[in-house]
Amino acid sequence: MPTAAQVASLYRISYQLTYIMFQPIYLICVDHRTRNVYILAGYDEEIEFQILPNGELSDEPN
């Protein structure tokens, strides 16, 4: 279950991806190992985000 901070960040990122950048979102899920919310987006599925439980974006490369 995402935290309230993760849901707020998810809404902001989803809005920017779909409404401003016109990019599709393919996957949103919670990684149960890290508790991060994972987002996969972009026409070629090349955009990835991870939202930490405190709502910040992870800047670690995959």
All heavy atoms as TSV, in Angstrom:
chain	resi	resn	atom	element	x	y	z
A	1	MET	N	N	0.854	-1.173	0.000
A	1	MET	CA	C	0.000	0.000	0.000
A	1	MET	C	C	0.897	1.232	0.000
A	1	MET	O	O	1.758	1.376	0.864
A	1	MET	CB	C	-0.879	-0.041	1.243
A	1	MET	CG	C	-1.944	0.975	1.249
A	1	MET	SD	S	-3.215	0.430	0.105
A	1	MET	CE	C	-4.458	1.588	0.426
A	2	PRO	N	N	0.727	2.130	-0.966
A	2	PRO	CA	C	1.553	3.344	-0.994
A	2	PRO	C	C	1.189	4.277	0.153
A	2	PRO	O	O	0.058	4.295	0.631
A	2	PRO	CB	C	1.228	3.953	-2.354
A	2	PRO	CG	C	-0.066	3.374	-2.748
A	2	PRO	CD	C	-0.166	2.033	-2.111
A	3	THR	N	N	2.155	5.095	0.543
A	3	THR	CA	C	1.924	6.098	1.578
A	3	THR	C	C	1.205	7.303	0.960
A	3	THR	O	O	1.138	7.435	-0.268
A	3	THR	CB	C	3.251	6.563	2.191
A	3	THR	OG1	O	4.008	7.234	1.177
A	3	THR	CG2	C	4.044	5.392	2.764
A	4	ALA	N	N	0.702	8.184	1.809
A	4	ALA	CA	C	0.030	9.390	1.321
A	4	ALA	C	C	1.002	10.263	0.524
A	4	ALA	O	O	0.629	10.856	-0.495
A	4	ALA	CB	C	-0.560	10.173	2.491
A	5	ALA	N	N	2.246	10.323	0.956
A	5	ALA	CA	C	3.257	11.110	0.232
A	5	ALA	C	C	3.533	10.499	-1.144
A	5	ALA	O	O	3.714	11.227	-2.129
A	5	ALA	CB	C	4.540	11.185	1.052
A	6	GLN	N	N	3.560	9.183	-1.241
A	6	GLN	CA	C	3.772	8.519	-2.529
A	6	GLN	C	C	2.586	8.768	-3.467
A	6	GLN	O	O	2.769	8.987	-4.656
A	6	GLN	CB	C	3.972	7.016	-2.347
A	6	GLN	CG	C	5.318	6.657	-1.801
A	6	GLN	CD	C	5.439	5.173	-1.512
A	6	GLN	OE1	O	4.539	4.584	-0.933
A	6	GLN	NE2	N	6.559	4.591	-1.907
A	7	VAL	N	N	1.374	8.740	-2.946
A	7	VAL	CA	C	0.193	8.981	-3.785
A	7	VAL	C	C	0.209	10.416	-4.318
A	7	VAL	O	O	-0.095	10.652	-5.493
A	7	VAL	CB	C	-1.101	8.696	-2.990
A	7	VAL	CG1	C	-2.327	9.120	-3.786
A	7	VAL	CG2	C	-1.191	7.222	-2.646
A	8	ALA	N	N	0.591	11.384	-3.484
A	8	ALA	CA	C	0.672	12.771	-3.944
A	8	ALA	C	C	1.722	12.917	-5.046
A	8	ALA	O	O	1.485	13.583	-6.060
A	8	ALA	CB	C	0.990	13.696	-2.772
A	9	SER	N	N	2.881	12.291	-4.871
A	9	SER	CA	C	3.921	12.343	-5.902
A	9	SER	C	C	3.482	11.608	-7.161
A	9	SER	O	O	3.757	12.063	-8.277
A	9	SER	CB	C	5.221	11.731	-5.379
A	9	SER	OG	O	5.771	12.533	-4.376
A	10	LEU	N	N	2.802	10.492	-6.987
A	10	LEU	CA	C	2.299	9.726	-8.135
A	10	LEU	C	C	1.323	10.566	-8.952
A	10	LEU	O	O	1.384	10.577	-10.182
A	10	LEU	CB	C	1.628	8.441	-7.670
A	10	LEU	CG	C	0.977	7.593	-8.752
A	10	LEU	CD1	C	2.013	7.119	-9.762
A	10	LEU	CD2	C	0.267	6.417	-8.120
A	11	TYR	N	N	0.440	11.287	-8.293
A	11	TYR	CA	C	-0.509	12.145	-9.004
A	11	TYR	C	C	0.237	13.224	-9.792
A	11	TYR	O	O	-0.054	13.469	-10.965
A	11	TYR	CB	C	-1.486	12.791	-8.019
A	11	TYR	CG	C	-2.440	13.730	-8.704
A	11	TYR	CD1	C	-3.574	13.244	-9.344
A	11	TYR	CD2	C	-2.183	15.097	-8.741
A	11	TYR	CE1	C	-4.428	14.097	-10.004
A	11	TYR	CE2	C	-3.039	15.963	-9.398
A	11	TYR	CZ	C	-4.156	15.458	-10.030
A	11	TYR	OH	O	-4.990	16.307	-10.683
A	12	ARG	N	N	1.213	13.883	-9.157
A	12	ARG	CA	C	1.973	14.958	-9.810
A	12	ARG	C	C	2.728	14.425	-11.030
A	12	ARG	O	O	2.684	15.011	-12.116
A	12	ARG	CB	C	2.946	15.585	-8.803
A	12	ARG	CG	C	3.781	16.714	-9.373
A	12	ARG	CD	C	4.662	17.361	-8.300
A	12	ARG	NE	N	5.321	16.413	-7.418
A	12	ARG	CZ	C	6.483	15.825	-7.695
A	12	ARG	NH1	N	7.094	16.083	-8.809
A	12	ARG	NH2	N	7.021	14.978	-6.838
A	13	ILE	N	N	3.396	13.288	-10.891
A	13	ILE	CA	C	4.167	12.715	-11.993
A	13	ILE	C	C	3.240	12.246	-13.116
A	13	ILE	O	O	3.512	12.471	-14.295
A	13	ILE	CB	C	5.040	11.557	-11.485
A	13	ILE	CG1	C	6.131	12.110	-10.579
A	13	ILE	CG2	C	5.639	10.767	-12.639
A	13	ILE	CD1	C	6.876	11.056	-9.817
A	14	SER	N	N	2.139	11.606	-12.754
A	14	SER	CA	C	1.198	11.127	-13.766
A	14	SER	C	C	0.607	12.283	-14.562
A	14	SER	O	O	0.451	12.195	-15.784
A	14	SER	CB	C	0.069	10.327	-13.100
A	14	SER	OG	O	0.588	9.203	-12.455
A	15	TYR	N	N	0.285	13.377	-13.874
A	15	TYR	CA	C	-0.235	14.553	-14.551
A	15	TYR	C	C	0.795	15.101	-15.534
A	15	TYR	O	O	0.470	15.398	-16.692
A	15	TYR	CB	C	-0.618	15.626	-13.527
A	15	TYR	CG	C	-1.082	16.910	-14.147
A	15	TYR	CD1	C	-2.398	17.055	-14.574
A	15	TYR	CD2	C	-0.207	17.977	-14.308
A	15	TYR	CE1	C	-2.825	18.233	-15.150
A	15	TYR	CE2	C	-0.629	19.158	-14.885
A	15	TYR	CZ	C	-1.939	19.283	-15.306
A	15	TYR	OH	O	-2.358	20.447	-15.882
A	16	GLN	N	N	2.037	15.228	-15.099
A	16	GLN	CA	C	3.084	15.774	-15.969
A	16	GLN	C	C	3.354	14.855	-17.160
A	16	GLN	O	O	3.537	15.333	-18.283
A	16	GLN	CB	C	4.370	15.999	-15.171
A	16	GLN	CG	C	4.237	17.135	-14.179
A	16	GLN	CD	C	5.458	17.291	-13.302
A	16	GLN	OE1	O	6.326	16.430	-13.269
A	16	GLN	NE2	N	5.520	18.384	-12.576
A	17	LEU	N	N	3.375	13.547	-16.917
A	17	LEU	CA	C	3.632	12.612	-18.015
A	17	LEU	C	C	2.518	12.639	-19.051
A	17	LEU	O	O	2.788	12.686	-20.258
A	17	LEU	CB	C	3.785	11.188	-17.477
A	17	LEU	CG	C	5.102	10.840	-16.839
A	17	LEU	CD1	C	5.007	9.487	-16.143
A	17	LEU	CD2	C	6.213	10.816	-17.872
A	18	THR	N	N	1.278	12.581	-18.612
A	18	THR	CA	C	0.172	12.414	-19.553
A	18	THR	C	C	-0.367	13.727	-20.096
A	18	THR	O	O	-0.696	13.816	-21.276
A	18	THR	CB	C	-0.983	11.637	-18.895
A	18	THR	OG1	O	-1.416	12.331	-17.727
A	18	THR	CG2	C	-0.540	10.238	-18.528
A	19	TYR	N	N	-0.486	14.745	-19.274
A	19	TYR	CA	C	-1.120	15.979	-19.716
A	19	TYR	C	C	-0.131	16.945	-20.332
A	19	TYR	O	O	-0.441	17.611	-21.318
A	19	TYR	CB	C	-1.833	16.645	-18.537
A	19	TYR	CG	C	-2.693	17.809	-18.948
A	19	TYR	CD1	C	-3.907	17.605	-19.589
A	19	TYR	CD2	C	-2.285	19.109	-18.701
A	19	TYR	CE1	C	-4.700	18.665	-19.979
A	19	TYR	CE2	C	-3.070	20.182	-19.090
A	19	TYR	CZ	C	-4.265	19.962	-19.728
A	19	TYR	OH	O	-5.034	21.012	-20.115
A	20	ILE	N	N	1.082	17.036	-19.796
A	20	ILE	CA	C	2.072	17.999	-20.293
A	20	ILE	C	C	2.977	17.351	-21.348
A	20	ILE	O	O	3.233	17.930	-22.393
A	20	ILE	CB	C	2.902	18.562	-19.122
A	20	ILE	CG1	C	1.962	19.364	-18.195
A	20	ILE	CG2	C	4.040	19.450	-19.636
A	20	ILE	CD1	C	2.590	19.846	-16.934
A	21	MET	N	N	3.461	16.134	-21.086
A	21	MET	CA	C	4.409	15.481	-21.984
A	21	MET	C	C	3.731	14.530	-22.976
A	21	MET	O	O	4.388	14.002	-23.869
A	21	MET	CB	C	5.459	14.720	-21.171
A	21	MET	CG	C	6.274	15.613	-20.258
A	21	MET	SD	S	7.340	14.693	-19.136
A	21	MET	CE	C	8.400	13.853	-20.282
A	22	PHE	N	N	2.442	14.235	-22.812
A	22	PHE	CA	C	1.681	13.324	-23.676
A	22	PHE	C	C	2.357	11.956	-23.811
A	22	PHE	O	O	2.466	11.406	-24.905
A	22	PHE	CB	C	1.451	13.945	-25.059
A	22	PHE	CG	C	0.702	15.238	-25.002
A	22	PHE	CD1	C	1.364	16.422	-25.233
A	22	PHE	CD2	C	-0.646	15.260	-24.694
A	22	PHE	CE1	C	0.672	17.624	-25.175
A	22	PHE	CE2	C	-1.336	16.447	-24.630
A	22	PHE	CZ	C	-0.673	17.647	-24.869
A	23	GLN	N	N	2.814	11.421	-22.696
A	23	GLN	CA	C	3.464	10.109	-22.680
A	23	GLN	C	C	2.518	9.081	-22.045
A	23	GLN	O	O	1.864	9.374	-21.049
A	23	GLN	CB	C	4.757	10.160	-21.856
A	23	GLN	CG	C	5.818	11.070	-22.430
A	23	GLN	CD	C	6.365	10.544	-23.739
A	23	GLN	OE1	O	6.614	9.357	-23.887
A	23	GLN	NE2	N	6.546	11.432	-24.701
A	24	PRO	N	N	2.457	7.880	-22.590
A	24	PRO	CA	C	1.625	6.848	-21.976
A	24	PRO	C	C	2.309	6.264	-20.737
A	24	PRO	O	O	3.537	6.242	-20.641
A	24	PRO	CB	C	1.507	5.785	-23.074
A	24	PRO	CG	C	2.759	5.947	-23.869
A	24	PRO	CD	C	3.084	7.411	-23.830
A	25	ILE	N	N	1.501	5.794	-19.811
A	25	ILE	CA	C	2.009	5.098	-18.622
A	25	ILE	C	C	1.622	3.631	-18.768
A	25	ILE	O	O	0.451	3.311	-18.973
A	25	ILE	CB	C	1.415	5.694	-17.337
A	25	ILE	CG1	C	1.874	7.138	-17.171
A	25	ILE	CG2	C	1.827	4.857	-16.126
A	25	ILE	CD1	C	1.227	7.856	-16.011
A	26	TYR	N	N	2.601	2.752	-18.686
A	26	TYR	CA	C	2.353	1.325	-18.878
A	26	TYR	C	C	2.205	0.556	-17.581
A	26	TYR	O	O	1.488	-0.446	-17.536
A	26	TYR	CB	C	3.485	0.696	-19.701
A	26	TYR	CG	C	3.473	1.140	-21.122
A	26	TYR	CD1	C	4.389	2.062	-21.588
A	26	TYR	CD2	C	2.527	0.653	-22.006
A	26	TYR	CE1	C	4.368	2.490	-22.897
A	26	TYR	CE2	C	2.482	1.065	-23.316
A	26	TYR	CZ	C	3.426	1.993	-23.759
A	26	TYR	OH	O	3.387	2.415	-25.056
A	27	LEU	N	N	2.906	0.981	-16.550
A	27	LEU	CA	C	2.902	0.182	-15.331
A	27	LEU	C	C	3.087	1.081	-14.120
A	27	LEU	O	O	3.932	1.985	-14.131
A	27	LEU	CB	C	4.043	-0.843	-15.380
A	27	LEU	CG	C	4.259	-1.708	-14.154
A	27	LEU	CD1	C	3.101	-2.687	-13.997
A	27	LEU	CD2	C	5.568	-2.449	-14.258
A	28	ILE	N	N	2.289	0.845	-13.099
A	28	ILE	CA	C	2.474	1.460	-11.785
A	28	ILE	C	C	2.316	0.331	-10.778
A	28	ILE	O	O	1.287	-0.361	-10.777
A	28	ILE	CB	C	1.434	2.561	-11.493
A	28	ILE	CG1	C	1.561	3.696	-12.492
A	28	ILE	CG2	C	1.602	3.077	-10.064
A	28	ILE	CD1	C	0.448	4.725	-12.401
A	29	CYS	N	N	3.336	0.111	-9.953
A	29	CYS	CA	C	3.239	-0.945	-8.953
A	29	CYS	C	C	4.101	-0.590	-7.747
A	29	CYS	O	O	4.961	0.272	-7.817
A	29	CYS	CB	C	3.643	-2.295	-9.529
A	29	CYS	SG	S	5.356	-2.404	-9.995
A	30	VAL	N	N	3.842	-1.292	-6.652
A	30	VAL	CA	C	4.640	-1.126	-5.436
A	30	VAL	C	C	5.605	-2.302	-5.359
A	30	VAL	O	O	5.192	-3.459	-5.431
A	30	VAL	CB	C	3.748	-1.085	-4.180
A	30	VAL	CG1	C	4.611	-1.010	-2.925
A	30	VAL	CG2	C	2.785	0.078	-4.247
A	31	ASP	N	N	6.890	-1.978	-5.247
A	31	ASP	CA	C	7.904	-3.012	-5.058
A	31	ASP	C	C	7.885	-3.386	-3.578
A	31	ASP	O	O	8.261	-2.583	-2.730
A	31	ASP	CB	C	9.280	-2.474	-5.461
A	31	ASP	CG	C	10.354	-3.528	-5.401
A	31	ASP	OD1	O	10.161	-4.554	-4.714
A	31	ASP	OD2	O	11.407	-3.323	-6.044
A	32	HIS	N	N	7.417	-4.579	-3.272
A	32	HIS	CA	C	7.249	-4.972	-1.875
A	32	HIS	C	C	8.575	-5.155	-1.149
A	32	HIS	O	O	8.608	-5.144	0.075
A	32	HIS	CB	C	6.404	-6.248	-1.786
A	32	HIS	CG	C	5.000	-6.016	-2.214
A	32	HIS	ND1	N	4.098	-5.322	-1.453
A	32	HIS	CD2	C	4.360	-6.327	-3.355
A	32	HIS	CE1	C	2.947	-5.242	-2.093
A	32	HIS	NE2	N	3.079	-5.848	-3.260
A	33	ARG	N	N	9.670	-5.314	-1.905
A	33	ARG	CA	C	10.989	-5.445	-1.256
A	33	ARG	C	C	11.460	-4.105	-0.721
A	33	ARG	O	O	12.004	-4.018	0.373
A	33	ARG	CB	C	12.014	-5.987	-2.253
A	33	ARG	CG	C	11.692	-7.382	-2.754
A	33	ARG	CD	C	12.593	-7.733	-3.899
A	33	ARG	NE	N	12.304	-6.776	-4.991
A	33	ARG	CZ	C	13.075	-6.577	-6.031
A	33	ARG	NH1	N	14.179	-7.279	-6.163
A	33	ARG	NH2	N	12.755	-5.704	-6.959
A	34	THR	N	N	11.257	-3.023	-1.502
A	34	THR	CA	C	11.769	-1.702	-1.119
A	34	THR	C	C	10.672	-0.756	-0.642
A	34	THR	O	O	10.976	0.297	-0.103
A	34	THR	CB	C	12.471	-1.055	-2.324
A	34	THR	OG1	O	11.516	-0.877	-3.381
A	34	THR	CG2	C	13.635	-1.911	-2.787
A	35	ARG	N	N	9.386	-1.106	-0.889
A	35	ARG	CA	C	8.219	-0.256	-0.583
A	35	ARG	C	C	8.183	0.983	-1.475
A	35	ARG	O	O	7.467	1.934	-1.188
A	35	ARG	CB	C	8.166	0.141	0.893
A	35	ARG	CG	C	8.402	-0.970	1.885
A	35	ARG	CD	C	7.219	-1.706	2.327
A	35	ARG	NE	N	6.195	-0.801	2.837
A	35	ARG	CZ	C	4.935	-1.161	2.908
A	35	ARG	NH1	N	4.594	-2.335	2.515
A	35	ARG	NH2	N	4.034	-0.343	3.368
A	36	ASN	N	N	8.958	1.001	-2.565
A	36	ASN	CA	C	8.941	2.107	-3.526
A	36	ASN	C	C	7.832	1.882	-4.545
A	36	ASN	O	O	7.512	0.746	-4.891
A	36	ASN	CB	C	10.268	2.206	-4.280
A	36	ASN	CG	C	11.421	2.577	-3.390
A	36	ASN	OD1	O	11.232	3.011	-2.260
A	36	ASN	ND2	N	12.627	2.392	-3.879
A	37	VAL	N	N	7.254	2.986	-5.028
A	37	VAL	CA	C	6.292	2.918	-6.126
A	37	VAL	C	C	7.086	3.038	-7.423
A	37	VAL	O	O	7.892	3.954	-7.587
A	37	VAL	CB	C	5.241	4.045	-6.032
A	37	VAL	CG1	C	4.370	4.070	-7.279
A	37	VAL	CG2	C	4.386	3.860	-4.792
A	38	TYR	N	N	6.873	2.105	-8.321
A	38	TYR	CA	C	7.602	2.044	-9.583
A	38	TYR	C	C	6.669	2.458	-10.714
A	38	TYR	O	O	5.532	1.989	-10.795
A	38	TYR	CB	C	8.114	0.621	-9.805
A	38	TYR	CG	C	8.843	0.427	-11.088
A	38	TYR	CD1	C	10.160	0.821	-11.235
A	38	TYR	CD2	C	8.199	-0.164	-12.174
A	38	TYR	CE1	C	10.828	0.638	-12.426
A	38	TYR	CE2	C	8.862	-0.348	-13.371
A	38	TYR	CZ	C	10.170	0.061	-13.489
A	38	TYR	OH	O	10.824	-0.121	-14.674
A	39	ILE	N	N	7.142	3.347	-11.602
A	39	ILE	CA	C	6.367	3.812	-12.749
A	39	ILE	C	C	7.168	3.544	-14.010
A	39	ILE	O	O	8.334	3.934	-14.100
A	39	ILE	CB	C	6.074	5.324	-12.652
A	39	ILE	CG1	C	5.349	5.651	-11.353
A	39	ILE	CG2	C	5.250	5.795	-13.851
A	39	ILE	CD1	C	5.277	7.140	-11.066
A	40	LEU	N	N	6.552	2.905	-14.990
A	40	LEU	CA	C	7.154	2.683	-16.302
A	40	LEU	C	C	6.298	3.409	-17.328
A	40	LEU	O	O	5.092	3.177	-17.426
A	40	LEU	CB	C	7.212	1.196	-16.631
A	40	LEU	CG	C	7.815	0.828	-17.983
A	40	LEU	CD1	C	9.280	1.265	-18.052
A	40	LEU	CD2	C	7.689	-0.663	-18.221
A	41	ALA	N	N	6.917	4.319	-18.098
A	41	ALA	CA	C	6.166	5.162	-19.032
A	41	ALA	C	C	6.992	5.423	-20.286
A	41	ALA	O	O	8.131	4.976	-20.411
A	41	ALA	CB	C	5.808	6.484	-18.356
A	42	GLY	N	N	6.364	6.156	-21.226
A	42	GLY	CA	C	7.034	6.518	-22.475
A	42	GLY	C	C	6.625	5.579	-23.586
A	42	GLY	O	O	6.320	4.423	-23.347
A	43	TYR	N	N	6.596	6.076	-24.810
A	43	TYR	CA	C	6.175	5.259	-25.948
A	43	TYR	C	C	7.044	4.022	-26.133
A	43	TYR	O	O	6.569	2.987	-26.576
A	43	TYR	CB	C	6.156	6.111	-27.223
A	43	TYR	CG	C	5.006	7.075	-27.236
A	43	TYR	CD1	C	5.203	8.424	-27.023
A	43	TYR	CD2	C	3.704	6.606	-27.442
A	43	TYR	CE1	C	4.131	9.307	-27.007
A	43	TYR	CE2	C	2.631	7.470	-27.425
A	43	TYR	CZ	C	2.854	8.829	-27.212
A	43	TYR	OH	O	1.789	9.673	-27.187
A	44	ASP	N	N	8.324	4.125	-25.818
A	44	ASP	CA	C	9.220	2.970	-25.904
A	44	ASP	C	C	9.538	2.403	-24.533
A	44	ASP	O	O	10.535	1.696	-24.361
A	44	ASP	CB	C	10.517	3.372	-26.620
A	44	ASP	CG	C	10.270	3.775	-28.053
A	44	ASP	OD1	O	9.394	3.151	-28.698
A	44	ASP	OD2	O	10.940	4.714	-28.540
A	45	GLU	N	N	8.722	2.727	-23.530
A	45	GLU	CA	C	8.886	2.257	-22.152
A	45	GLU	C	C	10.267	2.623	-21.616
A	45	GLU	O	O	10.899	1.854	-20.913
A	45	GLU	CB	C	8.641	0.759	-22.062
A	45	GLU	CG	C	7.255	0.366	-22.521
A	45	GLU	CD	C	7.004	-1.119	-22.488
A	45	GLU	OE1	O	7.812	-1.851	-21.904
A	45	GLU	OE2	O	5.989	-1.543	-23.058
A	46	GLU	N	N	10.743	3.840	-21.984
A	46	GLU	CA	C	12.091	4.240	-21.617
A	46	GLU	C	C	12.127	5.165	-20.396
A	46	GLU	O	O	13.197	5.537	-19.937
A	46	GLU	CB	C	12.759	4.942	-22.809
A	46	GLU	CG	C	12.263	6.361	-23.078
A	46	GLU	CD	C	10.954	6.436	-23.860
A	46	GLU	OE1	O	10.318	5.395	-24.067
A	46	GLU	OE2	O	10.571	7.543	-24.243
A	47	ILE	N	N	10.980	5.539	-19.864
A	47	ILE	CA	C	10.930	6.444	-18.722
A	47	ILE	C	C	10.597	5.636	-17.473
A	47	ILE	O	O	9.592	4.930	-17.432
A	47	ILE	CB	C	9.886	7.553	-18.943
A	47	ILE	CG1	C	10.193	8.340	-20.211
A	47	ILE	CG2	C	9.837	8.480	-17.725
A	47	ILE	CD1	C	9.102	9.312	-20.610
A	48	GLU	N	N	11.457	5.718	-16.472
A	48	GLU	CA	C	11.243	4.991	-15.228
A	48	GLU	C	C	11.371	5.949	-14.051
A	48	GLU	O	O	12.240	6.808	-14.043
A	48	GLU	CB	C	12.289	3.885	-15.056
A	48	GLU	CG	C	12.236	2.836	-16.120
A	48	GLU	CD	C	13.309	1.777	-15.915
A	48	GLU	OE1	O	13.682	1.514	-14.759
A	48	GLU	OE2	O	13.773	1.248	-16.923
A	49	PHE	N	N	10.501	5.777	-13.090
A	49	PHE	CA	C	10.566	6.533	-11.844
A	49	PHE	C	C	10.384	5.563	-10.693
A	49	PHE	O	O	9.668	4.574	-10.820
A	49	PHE	CB	C	9.433	7.567	-11.742
A	49	PHE	CG	C	9.534	8.707	-12.700
A	49	PHE	CD1	C	8.810	8.711	-13.865
A	49	PHE	CD2	C	10.343	9.788	-12.424
A	49	PHE	CE1	C	8.874	9.771	-14.746
A	49	PHE	CE2	C	10.428	10.854	-13.300
A	49	PHE	CZ	C	9.692	10.842	-14.465
A	50	GLN	N	N	11.006	5.899	-9.574
A	50	GLN	CA	C	10.722	5.206	-8.326
A	50	GLN	C	C	10.446	6.271	-7.279
A	50	GLN	O	O	11.232	7.210	-7.109
A	50	GLN	CB	C	11.892	4.326	-7.891
A	50	GLN	CG	C	12.027	3.092	-8.743
A	50	GLN	CD	C	12.955	2.088	-8.125
A	50	GLN	OE1	O	12.853	1.785	-6.945
A	50	GLN	NE2	N	13.871	1.586	-8.921
A	51	ILE	N	N	9.333	6.127	-6.596
A	51	ILE	CA	C	8.951	7.073	-5.549
A	51	ILE	C	C	9.191	6.408	-4.204
A	51	ILE	O	O	8.619	5.347	-3.912
A	51	ILE	CB	C	7.472	7.483	-5.690
A	51	ILE	CG1	C	7.187	8.021	-7.091
A	51	ILE	CG2	C	7.114	8.511	-4.634
A	51	ILE	CD1	C	5.720	8.259	-7.372
A	52	LEU	N	N	10.014	7.031	-3.402
A	52	LEU	CA	C	10.330	6.505	-2.072
A	52	LEU	C	C	9.126	6.675	-1.144
A	52	LEU	O	O	8.238	7.492	-1.420
A	52	LEU	CB	C	11.539	7.241	-1.507
A	52	LEU	CG	C	12.813	7.187	-2.363
A	52	LEU	CD1	C	13.885	8.080	-1.750
A	52	LEU	CD2	C	13.296	5.775	-2.521
A	53	PRO	N	N	9.061	5.952	-0.047
A	53	PRO	CA	C	7.926	6.094	0.876
A	53	PRO	C	C	7.714	7.517	1.387
A	53	PRO	O	O	6.598	7.880	1.744
A	53	PRO	CB	C	8.287	5.135	2.023
A	53	PRO	CG	C	9.105	4.080	1.355
A	53	PRO	CD	C	9.919	4.820	0.323
A	54	ASN	N	N	8.755	8.351	1.406
A	54	ASN	CA	C	8.570	9.736	1.863
A	54	ASN	C	C	8.109	10.662	0.731
A	54	ASN	O	O	7.982	11.866	0.937
A	54	ASN	CB	C	9.861	10.272	2.486
A	54	ASN	CG	C	11.000	10.372	1.497
A	54	ASN	OD1	O	10.841	10.084	0.325
A	54	ASN	ND2	N	12.168	10.767	1.980
A	55	GLY	N	N	7.870	10.134	-0.472
A	55	GLY	CA	C	7.379	10.921	-1.594
A	55	GLY	C	C	8.464	11.471	-2.502
A	55	GLY	O	O	8.165	12.009	-3.564
A	56	GLU	N	N	9.710	11.349	-2.094
A	56	GLU	CA	C	10.820	11.816	-2.932
A	56	GLU	C	C	11.073	10.827	-4.056
A	56	GLU	O	O	10.784	9.636	-3.933
A	56	GLU	CB	C	12.095	11.958	-2.087
A	56	GLU	CG	C	11.986	12.965	-0.969
A	56	GLU	CD	C	11.958	14.390	-1.475
A	56	GLU	OE1	O	12.619	14.668	-2.478
A	56	GLU	OE2	O	11.245	15.194	-0.864
A	57	LEU	N	N	11.639	11.334	-5.155
A	57	LEU	CA	C	12.016	10.450	-6.259
A	57	LEU	C	C	13.391	9.866	-6.001
A	57	LEU	O	O	14.293	10.558	-5.520
A	57	LEU	CB	C	12.032	11.227	-7.573
A	57	LEU	CG	C	10.678	11.721	-8.057
A	57	LEU	CD1	C	10.857	12.502	-9.344
A	57	LEU	CD2	C	9.716	10.588	-8.261
A	58	SER	N	N	13.552	8.607	-6.335
A	58	SER	CA	C	14.842	7.954	-6.211
A	58	SER	C	C	15.697	8.336	-7.401
A	58	SER	O	O	15.230	8.325	-8.536
A	58	SER	CB	C	14.662	6.436	-6.166
A	58	SER	OG	O	15.912	5.801	-6.217
A	59	ASP	N	N	16.947	8.670	-7.155
A	59	ASP	CA	C	17.831	9.036	-8.251
A	59	ASP	C	C	18.855	7.947	-8.530
A	59	ASP	O	O	19.827	8.181	-9.209
A	59	ASP	CB	C	18.525	10.366	-7.985
A	59	ASP	CG	C	19.286	10.356	-6.674
A	59	ASP	OD1	O	19.230	9.351	-5.961
A	59	ASP	OD2	O	19.944	11.357	-6.381
A	60	GLU	N	N	18.613	6.746	-8.025
A	60	GLU	CA	C	19.516	5.640	-8.291
A	60	GLU	C	C	19.236	5.066	-9.676
A	60	GLU	O	O	18.086	4.802	-9.999
A	60	GLU	CB	C	19.332	4.530	-7.264
A	60	GLU	CG	C	19.759	4.917	-5.885
A	60	GLU	CD	C	19.599	3.761	-4.924
A	60	GLU	OE1	O	19.579	2.605	-5.392
A	60	GLU	OE2	O	19.510	4.027	-3.737
A	61	PRO	N	N	20.265	4.893	-10.478
A	61	PRO	CA	C	20.050	4.245	-11.777
A	61	PRO	C	C	19.753	2.768	-11.595
A	61	PRO	O	O	20.207	2.144	-10.639
A	61	PRO	CB	C	21.380	4.444	-12.500
A	61	PRO	CG	C	22.371	4.635	-11.412
A	61	PRO	CD	C	21.643	5.266	-10.255
A	62	ASN	N	N	18.980	2.197	-12.509
A	62	ASN	CA	C	18.672	0.753	-12.454
A	62	ASN	C	C	19.630	-0.041	-13.267
A	62	ASN	O	O	20.088	0.261	-14.247
A	62	ASN	CB	C	17.250	0.487	-12.934
A	62	ASN	CG	C	16.242	0.982	-11.945
A	62	ASN	OD1	O	16.531	1.027	-10.752
A	62	ASN	ND2	N	15.091	1.364	-12.429
